[in-house]
Amino acid sequence: MQKEWGYFSLLYSLIILTLTAGVSIAVSRLTAQYCATNNQAKAFEVTRKAAVLVVVAGIIVSVVMFFGSKYIASHILHDKRTYLSLLCLIPCIPIIALASAFKGYFYGTRNVVPTAISQMAEQIVKIIVILMLVQKFQSNSLEIVCAVALVAMIAGEVANLLIVMLFYYVKENRAEKKTGWLTKSNHIKDRLHSIRNSLTEKSALKNVTRVKSSIKSSIRGV
């Protein structure tokens, strides 16, 4: 089983790296580029589009693995006992892929605090879930124990995703509020500028009228 588990870990790593590595780097680079020009809206747009893309890709891979897990267990991993572990792995794929898009945004803004906190939460949740489940299933077969470990991994990845998404949406909402306030402020400034110009024009017309009246009075006096 140890050899098969090594194959399983390699397969898992290849799937996750294929889905997440390029996306995280691309989002990070584009975010840094737009933030350098103070275009936060475009950075958020890139992150949202990347998140949708990786979720769709992750769901497609998960569906393929769901229907092909028996074949993978029998013909690629050469151990039918890995079938249950493969099924437990499936929910992790879109979750990890989605988290990579949001992490790419924070890497691009040079803010590693959200990713650090999310990874700490992930490890804590994994440890707690393993401690809770191992006592109940430690007397079971190795197949069940491996599946329990993957359930703990899923719980940790969910915690990771929820925290990084929370940081992202707080950041996005603050930016939108700030943008809305600046828009209103600029609108008020433009309005005041328009009123001032209008008053200036009226004052100039009054001065012209006075000059004309003064000229007419002088002509009559002559």
Secondary structure, 3 states (H helix, E strand, C coil): CHHHHHHHHHHHHHHHHHHHHHHHHHHHHHHHHHHHCCCHHHHHHHHHHHHHHHHHHHHHHHHHHHHHHHHHHHHHCCCHHHHHHHHHHCCHHHHHHHHHHHHHHHHHCCCCHHHHHHHHHHHHHHHHHHHHHHHHHCCCCHHHHHHHHHHHHHHHHHHHHHHHHHHHHHHHHHHHHHHHHHHHHHHHHHHHHHHHHHHHHHHHHHHHHHHHHHHHHHHHHC
